[in-house]
Amino acid sequence: MQKGVKFRIYPNREQQNLINQTLGCCRLVYNRGLAMRKEAFENGSKIGYSQTSAMLTELKKSDDFAFLKAVDSIALQQSLRDLDRGFVNFFQKRAAHPTFKSKHNRHQSYRTINQRDNIRIAGRYIKLPKLGFVRIRQSMEVGKINHVTIEHTPTDKYFVVLNVEFEPQPRQNNGGCIGIDVGIKEFYTDSNGKSVANPKYLEKTMCKLIREQRRLSRKQKGSGNRRKQRVKVALVHEKITNQRNDFLQKQSTMLIRENQTICIEDLKVKNMMRNHKLAQHIGSAAWGKFFDMLTYKSAWYGNDVVKVPTMYPSSQTCSCCGYKNPLVKNLAVRVWECPDCHTVHDRDGNASINILNKGLQMQSA
């Protein structure tokens, strides 16, 4: 299997300049390729990667674009492949139409391929094409490196994301079966009666974030003070992201180690985000990312993740007798009594038990 491993790197001033130059060149090539494809479409013709690659070759021959020869040639080709993949995803209705890139975009990165072992880790350094040996903070051992993505964050930090090959080994777990119902107040409630509180990192940091953003809005555009304040705002966002990722990784790993079968709801989080009253809280909880972590970790270690259909009425159904109570559709109802068997249910705990029962039924079918 393959996975991505992210490490921070510490390039010197010359290497930083070359990384930033490569990012700018990749942006230029990408935008030129996009403009070329749009113009061809307006003229009634269709072009693909091969035509844009030929355009890049002609650009390098021009004296006005001789600076393209100073950066990694594979990175320039990969930017055109990214453009081609963007159009494939658009035509298959998996993504929006590709747009022009700007140097002010939040995400700045380029990708290059490992050829003839030109990307390798040697001690405390990683060798990268054109950059040479760059100091790296490596937190784990990696296998064969297929390709690497170099990232420059808004906080002026540099990272490498290594696509590496590894052989996942099935882990011994406690063999349990568990159902999970996610929420906003409680991050999730399981069928064993355990609840994990939602840390709400965004909400807890909102006052500081608002204060820093207001200071940014008062800075004069183009000034040095505005650039410094922009970094301060980005640092707040970065801390929230790191806290959330750490929480999700620990919770998903714990569930994988303790259970063989994990039953979850197949939630359409993107559609739920259209609710403007709950969108911020749903986005802060990051249910979709949590489910993705459970899915790929279960594939690594031999666990089973069963997704219960979205429309299954897990909250409305009594887990004891099966009676369906339509009054529980109201999210304000947190505790209710079954009119048939008179069992008192906690909304989330009852839903998690129903998700477990439905998931095991689907698994055995």
C-alpha beads as a LAMMPS data file, in Angstrom:
LAMMPS data file: protein, C-alpha beads

365 atoms
364 bonds

1 atom types
1 bond types

-500.0 500.0 xlo xhi
-500.0 500.0 ylo yhi
-500.0 500.0 zlo zhi

Masses

1 110.0

Atoms # bond

1 1 1 0.000 0.000 0.000
2 1 1 0.930 3.659 -0.200
3 1 1 0.523 6.456 2.321
4 1 1 1.574 10.057 2.802
5 1 1 4.032 11.049 5.531
6 1 1 4.525 14.721 6.368
7 1 1 7.763 16.154 7.796
8 1 1 8.904 19.707 8.369
9 1 1 12.027 20.877 6.542
10 1 1 14.358 23.786 7.241
11 1 1 15.778 25.090 3.945
12 1 1 18.457 27.786 4.001
13 1 1 17.914 31.173 2.359
14 1 1 19.129 30.037 -1.067
15 1 1 16.938 26.921 -0.956
16 1 1 13.924 28.973 0.145
17 1 1 14.384 31.288 -2.839
18 1 1 14.577 28.302 -5.195
19 1 1 11.434 26.726 -3.673
20 1 1 9.533 30.003 -4.059
21 1 1 10.820 30.361 -7.632
22 1 1 9.667 26.813 -8.433
23 1 1 6.223 27.558 -6.992
24 1 1 5.965 30.649 -9.198
25 1 1 7.085 28.772 -12.314
26 1 1 4.610 25.935 -11.671
27 1 1 1.864 28.531 -11.263
28 1 1 2.858 30.200 -14.535
29 1 1 2.883 26.917 -16.464
30 1 1 -0.440 25.828 -14.941
31 1 1 -2.148 29.136 -15.819
32 1 1 -0.718 29.108 -19.343
33 1 1 -1.979 25.571 -19.863
34 1 1 -5.423 26.484 -18.530
35 1 1 -5.645 29.550 -20.766
36 1 1 -4.581 27.446 -23.754
37 1 1 -7.277 24.843 -23.080
38 1 1 -9.964 27.491 -22.547
39 1 1 -9.067 29.226 -25.798
40 1 1 -9.150 25.935 -27.697
41 1 1 -12.558 25.101 -26.218
42 1 1 -13.948 28.499 -27.283
43 1 1 -12.677 27.822 -30.824
44 1 1 -14.453 24.461 -30.923
45 1 1 -11.401 22.216 -30.546
46 1 1 -10.180 19.986 -27.715
47 1 1 -6.646 19.610 -26.432
48 1 1 -5.085 17.556 -23.658
49 1 1 -1.884 17.045 -21.732
50 1 1 0.300 16.319 -24.780
51 1 1 -0.483 19.714 -26.369
52 1 1 0.167 21.637 -23.145
53 1 1 3.411 19.703 -22.642
54 1 1 4.530 20.748 -26.130
55 1 1 3.657 24.340 -25.176
56 1 1 5.973 24.047 -22.144
57 1 1 8.809 22.818 -24.360
58 1 1 8.418 25.850 -26.632
59 1 1 8.318 28.183 -23.639
60 1 1 11.671 26.888 -22.408
61 1 1 13.214 27.635 -25.813
62 1 1 12.121 31.275 -25.583
63 1 1 14.549 33.819 -24.159
64 1 1 11.744 35.504 -22.221
65 1 1 11.090 32.300 -20.255
66 1 1 14.656 31.059 -19.863
67 1 1 14.171 31.155 -16.060
68 1 1 12.050 27.982 -16.387
69 1 1 15.247 26.006 -16.942
70 1 1 16.529 26.900 -13.471
71 1 1 13.822 24.942 -11.628
72 1 1 12.888 21.262 -11.464
73 1 1 11.560 20.242 -14.891
74 1 1 9.542 17.342 -13.442
75 1 1 7.658 19.756 -11.161
76 1 1 6.601 21.801 -14.206
77 1 1 5.351 18.676 -15.971
78 1 1 3.462 17.601 -12.849
79 1 1 1.628 20.934 -12.710
80 1 1 0.301 20.229 -16.221
81 1 1 -0.694 16.724 -15.153
82 1 1 -2.553 18.250 -12.210
83 1 1 -4.375 20.494 -14.671
84 1 1 -5.301 17.502 -16.819
85 1 1 -6.534 15.599 -13.747
86 1 1 -8.603 18.638 -12.779
87 1 1 -10.404 18.556 -16.139
88 1 1 -10.961 14.787 -15.837
89 1 1 -12.552 15.292 -12.409
90 1 1 -14.654 18.158 -13.788
91 1 1 -16.008 16.162 -16.726
92 1 1 -16.768 13.229 -14.403
93 1 1 -18.619 15.662 -12.080
94 1 1 -16.315 15.075 -9.117
95 1 1 -15.011 18.648 -8.888
96 1 1 -15.559 22.192 -10.094
97 1 1 -13.976 23.633 -13.248
98 1 1 -10.229 24.354 -12.807
99 1 1 -9.468 28.004 -12.042
100 1 1 -6.377 30.153 -12.425
101 1 1 -3.882 30.015 -9.567
102 1 1 -2.715 33.069 -7.659
103 1 1 0.377 33.661 -5.520
104 1 1 -2.026 34.775 -2.802
105 1 1 -3.662 31.331 -2.625
106 1 1 -3.508 29.759 0.806
107 1 1 -2.119 26.443 -0.457
108 1 1 1.220 26.678 -2.272
109 1 1 2.891 23.420 -3.281
110 1 1 4.551 21.541 -6.093
111 1 1 5.176 17.835 -6.666
112 1 1 8.157 15.993 -8.089
113 1 1 8.903 12.316 -8.731
114 1 1 11.676 10.136 -7.368
115 1 1 13.826 9.080 -10.309
116 1 1 17.128 7.192 -9.948
117 1 1 17.058 7.748 -6.188
118 1 1 17.248 11.540 -6.526
119 1 1 14.936 11.798 -3.474
120 1 1 16.241 10.103 -0.357
121 1 1 16.723 10.679 3.362
122 1 1 20.294 10.673 4.615
123 1 1 20.629 11.181 8.345
124 1 1 19.100 14.514 9.309
125 1 1 18.800 15.647 5.701
126 1 1 16.604 14.884 2.700
127 1 1 17.930 15.166 -0.840
128 1 1 15.515 16.940 -3.193
129 1 1 15.895 17.681 -6.934
130 1 1 17.652 21.020 -7.600
131 1 1 17.619 21.844 -3.865
132 1 1 20.248 19.372 -2.743
133 1 1 20.323 18.308 0.904
134 1 1 17.740 20.045 3.116
135 1 1 17.563 19.646 6.901
136 1 1 14.518 17.648 7.949
137 1 1 12.785 16.778 11.202
138 1 1 11.954 13.101 10.726
139 1 1 9.592 11.554 13.278
140 1 1 9.310 8.034 11.800
141 1 1 11.056 5.665 9.425
142 1 1 9.784 5.518 5.848
143 1 1 9.961 2.977 3.056
144 1 1 10.477 3.490 -0.647
145 1 1 9.675 7.080 -1.697
146 1 1 7.599 7.363 -4.888
147 1 1 7.150 11.116 -5.076
148 1 1 7.277 14.148 -2.822
149 1 1 5.195 17.307 -2.446
150 1 1 6.931 20.434 -1.150
151 1 1 4.575 22.805 0.682
152 1 1 4.966 26.431 1.743
153 1 1 2.383 27.367 4.374
154 1 1 0.901 30.826 5.114
155 1 1 2.926 30.818 8.347
156 1 1 6.129 30.758 6.261
157 1 1 6.979 27.150 7.132
158 1 1 8.123 24.460 4.713
159 1 1 7.016 20.819 4.694
160 1 1 7.558 17.731 2.565
161 1 1 4.804 15.153 2.063
162 1 1 6.375 11.850 1.057
163 1 1 4.338 9.254 -0.804
164 1 1 5.887 6.022 0.482
165 1 1 5.224 2.319 0.080
166 1 1 4.613 0.221 3.174
167 1 1 3.345 -3.216 4.103
168 1 1 0.504 -2.880 6.650
169 1 1 0.423 -5.589 9.289
170 1 1 -2.958 -6.586 10.813
171 1 1 -3.064 -5.480 14.434
172 1 1 -4.380 -7.526 17.294
173 1 1 -7.422 -5.802 18.796
174 1 1 -9.888 -6.573 21.552
175 1 1 -12.372 -7.975 18.999
176 1 1 -15.222 -5.733 20.073
177 1 1 -18.156 -4.436 18.031
178 1 1 -19.213 -0.833 18.459
179 1 1 -21.730 1.608 17.026
180 1 1 -20.940 5.329 16.873
181 1 1 -23.327 8.278 16.703
182 1 1 -21.565 11.603 16.137
183 1 1 -22.883 14.904 17.430
184 1 1 -22.030 18.527 18.138
185 1 1 -22.167 18.700 21.928
186 1 1 -20.678 15.215 22.325
187 1 1 -18.220 14.409 19.557
188 1 1 -19.517 10.850 19.550
189 1 1 -21.508 8.479 21.728
190 1 1 -20.893 4.756 21.378
191 1 1 -23.099 1.731 21.959
192 1 1 -21.185 0.905 25.152
193 1 1 -22.556 4.020 26.828
194 1 1 -19.339 6.044 26.548
195 1 1 -19.399 9.665 25.373
196 1 1 -16.442 11.718 24.138
197 1 1 -16.844 15.474 24.539
198 1 1 -16.366 17.706 21.526
199 1 1 -13.183 19.750 22.199
200 1 1 -14.504 22.677 20.078
201 1 1 -11.077 24.093 19.320
202 1 1 -12.464 26.661 16.868
203 1 1 -15.090 27.972 19.293
204 1 1 -12.568 28.238 22.149
205 1 1 -10.138 30.213 19.978
206 1 1 -12.767 32.376 18.264
207 1 1 -12.175 35.454 20.447
208 1 1 -8.455 35.448 19.686
209 1 1 -9.100 34.809 15.999
210 1 1 -11.561 37.718 15.770
211 1 1 -9.107 40.025 17.553
212 1 1 -6.252 39.165 15.186
213 1 1 -8.462 39.486 12.102
214 1 1 -9.670 42.921 13.211
215 1 1 -6.068 44.023 13.626
216 1 1 -5.340 42.731 10.130
217 1 1 -8.258 44.684 8.651
218 1 1 -6.802 47.942 10.056
219 1 1 -3.374 47.463 8.464
220 1 1 -2.582 49.284 5.250
221 1 1 -2.554 47.022 2.208
222 1 1 0.923 46.245 0.936
223 1 1 2.657 47.325 4.146
224 1 1 5.132 45.264 6.150
225 1 1 2.922 45.427 9.231
226 1 1 0.074 43.851 7.253
227 1 1 2.320 40.961 6.180
228 1 1 3.358 40.389 9.786
229 1 1 -0.247 40.467 10.982
230 1 1 -1.312 38.082 8.217
231 1 1 1.176 35.551 9.584
232 1 1 -0.275 35.983 13.095
233 1 1 -3.776 35.209 11.784
234 1 1 -2.442 32.190 9.891
235 1 1 -0.744 30.928 13.073
236 1 1 -4.083 30.909 14.901
237 1 1 -5.685 28.891 12.079
238 1 1 -2.695 26.527 11.999
239 1 1 -2.909 25.840 15.735
240 1 1 -6.633 25.029 15.464
241 1 1 -5.929 22.644 12.579
242 1 1 -3.101 20.891 14.433
243 1 1 -5.189 20.487 17.602
244 1 1 -8.112 19.050 15.649
245 1 1 -5.949 16.636 13.650
246 1 1 -4.224 15.403 16.814
247 1 1 -7.593 14.765 18.493
248 1 1 -9.029 12.922 15.478
249 1 1 -5.916 10.763 15.035
250 1 1 -5.916 9.682 18.674
251 1 1 -9.650 8.900 18.788
252 1 1 -9.651 6.943 15.509
253 1 1 -6.554 4.948 16.518
254 1 1 -8.091 4.090 19.898
255 1 1 -11.274 2.792 18.248
256 1 1 -9.280 0.704 15.758
257 1 1 -7.207 -0.865 18.558
258 1 1 -10.200 -1.746 20.726
259 1 1 -12.728 -2.988 18.140
260 1 1 -12.859 -5.330 15.178
261 1 1 -16.153 -3.993 13.781
262 1 1 -17.059 -0.296 13.830
263 1 1 -20.514 0.797 12.632
264 1 1 -20.993 4.426 11.608
265 1 1 -23.582 6.514 9.777
266 1 1 -23.005 7.269 6.108
267 1 1 -23.519 11.003 6.641
268 1 1 -23.577 13.448 3.733
269 1 1 -21.580 16.100 5.574
270 1 1 -21.362 18.375 2.514
271 1 1 -25.155 18.572 2.347
272 1 1 -25.428 19.116 6.101
273 1 1 -23.112 22.126 5.817
274 1 1 -25.867 23.943 3.894
275 1 1 -27.642 24.504 7.208
276 1 1 -26.311 27.999 7.964
277 1 1 -27.208 27.692 11.660
278 1 1 -25.090 24.575 12.230
279 1 1 -22.502 24.812 9.436
280 1 1 -19.730 26.277 11.593
281 1 1 -20.196 23.685 14.340
282 1 1 -20.364 20.796 11.850
283 1 1 -17.231 22.007 10.091
284 1 1 -15.418 22.419 13.404
285 1 1 -16.297 18.849 14.454
286 1 1 -14.792 17.466 11.192
287 1 1 -16.938 14.311 11.061
288 1 1 -15.968 13.597 7.457
289 1 1 -12.253 13.591 8.273
290 1 1 -12.885 11.373 11.298
291 1 1 -14.763 8.831 9.166
292 1 1 -12.007 8.925 6.524
293 1 1 -9.402 8.129 9.188
294 1 1 -11.435 5.181 10.439
295 1 1 -11.822 3.918 6.871
296 1 1 -8.172 3.964 5.825
297 1 1 -6.887 2.721 9.182
298 1 1 -9.331 -0.197 9.057
299 1 1 -7.978 -1.051 5.586
300 1 1 -4.428 -0.993 6.972
301 1 1 -4.984 -3.114 10.059
302 1 1 -7.753 -5.514 9.011
303 1 1 -10.754 -3.988 10.834
304 1 1 -14.275 -3.737 9.439
305 1 1 -16.063 -0.383 9.086
306 1 1 -19.760 -0.716 8.228
307 1 1 -21.614 2.366 6.990
308 1 1 -25.313 2.451 7.865
309 1 1 -27.528 4.195 5.250
310 1 1 -28.108 7.908 5.765
311 1 1 -31.901 7.660 5.920
312 1 1 -31.959 4.940 8.566
313 1 1 -33.980 6.419 11.526
314 1 1 -31.452 5.560 14.234
315 1 1 -32.548 8.358 16.588
316 1 1 -36.284 7.730 16.209
317 1 1 -36.284 3.948 16.689
318 1 1 -36.502 2.363 20.120
319 1 1 -33.499 0.063 20.534
320 1 1 -35.528 -2.231 22.849
321 1 1 -38.793 -2.882 20.985
322 1 1 -38.263 -1.274 17.567
323 1 1 -41.059 1.300 17.890
324 1 1 -40.524 4.352 15.635
325 1 1 -41.302 7.666 17.323
326 1 1 -41.576 10.511 14.759
327 1 1 -41.625 13.145 17.527
328 1 1 -37.903 12.589 18.102
329 1 1 -37.107 14.249 14.753
330 1 1 -36.824 17.461 16.764
331 1 1 -33.131 17.844 17.647
332 1 1 -34.080 19.580 20.905
333 1 1 -35.396 16.245 22.253
334 1 1 -32.391 14.717 24.029
335 1 1 -34.217 12.213 26.278
336 1 1 -37.472 10.461 25.390
337 1 1 -39.684 7.633 26.606
338 1 1 -40.867 4.912 24.258
339 1 1 -44.716 4.980 24.122
340 1 1 -44.775 1.221 23.519
341 1 1 -42.335 -0.337 26.040
342 1 1 -41.882 2.799 28.220
343 1 1 -38.090 2.581 28.123
344 1 1 -36.386 5.927 28.707
345 1 1 -33.701 6.615 26.086
346 1 1 -30.838 9.033 25.789
347 1 1 -31.081 10.220 22.185
348 1 1 -27.428 9.667 21.192
349 1 1 -26.955 6.446 23.175
350 1 1 -30.091 4.932 21.661
351 1 1 -28.979 5.959 18.166
352 1 1 -25.538 4.349 18.616
353 1 1 -27.135 1.036 19.669
354 1 1 -29.425 1.101 16.625
355 1 1 -26.452 1.890 14.356
356 1 1 -24.587 -1.103 15.795
357 1 1 -27.560 -3.462 15.336
358 1 1 -28.177 -2.264 11.782
359 1 1 -24.478 -2.493 10.898
360 1 1 -24.157 -6.057 12.193
361 1 1 -27.313 -6.977 10.274
362 1 1 -25.821 -5.531 7.076
363 1 1 -22.513 -7.288 7.693
364 1 1 -24.133 -10.718 8.136
365 1 1 -26.457 -10.304 5.125

Bonds

1 1 1 2
2 1 2 3
3 1 3 4
4 1 4 5
5 1 5 6
6 1 6 7
7 1 7 8
8 1 8 9
9 1 9 10
10 1 10 11
11 1 11 12
12 1 12 13
13 1 13 14
14 1 14 15
15 1 15 16
16 1 16 17
17 1 17 18
18 1 18 19
19 1 19 20
20 1 20 21
21 1 21 22
22 1 22 23
23 1 23 24
24 1 24 25
25 1 25 26
26 1 26 27
27 1 27 28
28 1 28 29
29 1 29 30
30 1 30 31
31 1 31 32
32 1 32 33
33 1 33 34
34 1 34 35
35 1 35 36
36 1 36 37
37 1 37 38
38 1 38 39
39 1 39 40
40 1 40 41
41 1 41 42
42 1 42 43
43 1 43 44
44 1 44 45
45 1 45 46
46 1 46 47
47 1 47 48
48 1 48 49
49 1 49 50
50 1 50 51
51 1 51 52
52 1 52 53
53 1 53 54
54 1 54 55
55 1 55 56
56 1 56 57
57 1 57 58
58 1 58 59
59 1 59 60
60 1 60 61
61 1 61 62
62 1 62 63
63 1 63 64
64 1 64 65
65 1 65 66
66 1 66 67
67 1 67 68
68 1 68 69
69 1 69 70
70 1 70 71
71 1 71 72
72 1 72 73
73 1 73 74
74 1 74 75
75 1 75 76
76 1 76 77
77 1 77 78
78 1 78 79
79 1 79 80
80 1 80 81
81 1 81 82
82 1 82 83
83 1 83 84
84 1 84 85
85 1 85 86
86 1 86 87
87 1 87 88
88 1 88 89
89 1 89 90
90 1 90 91
91 1 91 92
92 1 92 93
93 1 93 94
94 1 94 95
95 1 95 96
96 1 96 97
97 1 97 98
98 1 98 99
99 1 99 100
100 1 100 101
101 1 101 102
102 1 102 103
103 1 103 104
104 1 104 105
105 1 105 106
106 1 106 107
107 1 107 108
108 1 108 109
109 1 109 110
110 1 110 111
111 1 111 112
112 1 112 113
113 1 113 114
114 1 114 115
115 1 115 116
116 1 116 117
117 1 117 118
118 1 118 119
119 1 119 120
120 1 120 121
121 1 121 122
122 1 122 123
123 1 123 124
124 1 124 125
125 1 125 126
126 1 126 127
127 1 127 128
128 1 128 129
129 1 129 130
130 1 130 131
131 1 131 132
132 1 132 133
133 1 133 134
134 1 134 135
135 1 135 136
136 1 136 137
137 1 137 138
138 1 138 139
139 1 139 140
140 1 140 141
141 1 141 142
142 1 142 143
143 1 143 144
144 1 144 145
145 1 145 146
146 1 146 147
147 1 147 148
148 1 148 149
149 1 149 150
150 1 150 151
151 1 151 152
152 1 152 153
153 1 153 154
154 1 154 155
155 1 155 156
156 1 156 157
157 1 157 158
158 1 158 159
159 1 159 160
160 1 160 161
161 1 161 162
162 1 162 163
163 1 163 164
164 1 164 165
165 1 165 166
166 1 166 167
167 1 167 168
168 1 168 169
169 1 169 170
170 1 170 171
171 1 171 172
172 1 172 173
173 1 173 174
174 1 174 175
175 1 175 176
176 1 176 177
177 1 177 178
178 1 178 179
179 1 179 180
180 1 180 181
181 1 181 182
182 1 182 183
183 1 183 184
184 1 184 185
185 1 185 186
186 1 186 187
187 1 187 188
188 1 188 189
189 1 189 190
190 1 190 191
191 1 191 192
192 1 192 193
193 1 193 194
194 1 194 195
195 1 195 196
196 1 196 197
197 1 197 198
198 1 198 199
199 1 199 200
200 1 200 201
201 1 201 202
202 1 202 203
203 1 203 204
204 1 204 205
205 1 205 206
206 1 206 207
207 1 207 208
208 1 208 209
209 1 209 210
210 1 210 211
211 1 211 212
212 1 212 213
213 1 213 214
214 1 214 215
215 1 215 216
216 1 216 217
217 1 217 218
218 1 218 219
219 1 219 220
220 1 220 221
221 1 221 222
222 1 222 223
223 1 223 224
224 1 224 225
225 1 225 226
226 1 226 227
227 1 227 228
228 1 228 229
229 1 229 230
230 1 230 231
231 1 231 232
232 1 232 233
233 1 233 234
234 1 234 235
235 1 235 236
236 1 236 237
237 1 237 238
238 1 238 239
239 1 239 240
240 1 240 241
241 1 241 242
242 1 242 243
243 1 243 244
244 1 244 245
245 1 245 246
246 1 246 247
247 1 247 248
248 1 248 249
249 1 249 250
250 1 250 251
251 1 251 252
252 1 252 253
253 1 253 254
254 1 254 255
255 1 255 256
256 1 256 257
257 1 257 258
258 1 258 259
259 1 259 260
260 1 260 261
261 1 261 262
262 1 262 263
263 1 263 264
264 1 264 265
265 1 265 266
266 1 266 267
267 1 267 268
268 1 268 269
269 1 269 270
270 1 270 271
271 1 271 272
272 1 272 273
273 1 273 274
274 1 274 275
275 1 275 276
276 1 276 277
277 1 277 278
278 1 278 279
279 1 279 280
280 1 280 281
281 1 281 282
282 1 282 283
283 1 283 284
284 1 284 285
285 1 285 286
286 1 286 287
287 1 287 288
288 1 288 289
289 1 289 290
290 1 290 291
291 1 291 292
292 1 292 293
293 1 293 294
294 1 294 295
295 1 295 296
296 1 296 297
297 1 297 298
298 1 298 299
299 1 299 300
300 1 300 301
301 1 301 302
302 1 302 303
303 1 303 304
304 1 304 305
305 1 305 306
306 1 306 307
307 1 307 308
308 1 308 309
309 1 309 310
310 1 310 311
311 1 311 312
312 1 312 313
313 1 313 314
314 1 314 315
315 1 315 316
316 1 316 317
317 1 317 318
318 1 318 319
319 1 319 320
320 1 320 321
321 1 321 322
322 1 322 323
323 1 323 324
324 1 324 325
325 1 325 326
326 1 326 327
327 1 327 328
328 1 328 329
329 1 329 330
330 1 330 331
331 1 331 332
332 1 332 333
333 1 333 334
334 1 334 335
335 1 335 336
336 1 336 337
337 1 337 338
338 1 338 339
339 1 339 340
340 1 340 341
341 1 341 342
342 1 342 343
343 1 343 344
344 1 344 345
345 1 345 346
346 1 346 347
347 1 347 348
348 1 348 349
349 1 349 350
350 1 350 351
351 1 351 352
352 1 352 353
353 1 353 354
354 1 354 355
355 1 355 356
356 1 356 357
357 1 357 358
358 1 358 359
359 1 359 360
360 1 360 361
361 1 361 362
362 1 362 363
363 1 363 364
364 1 364 365
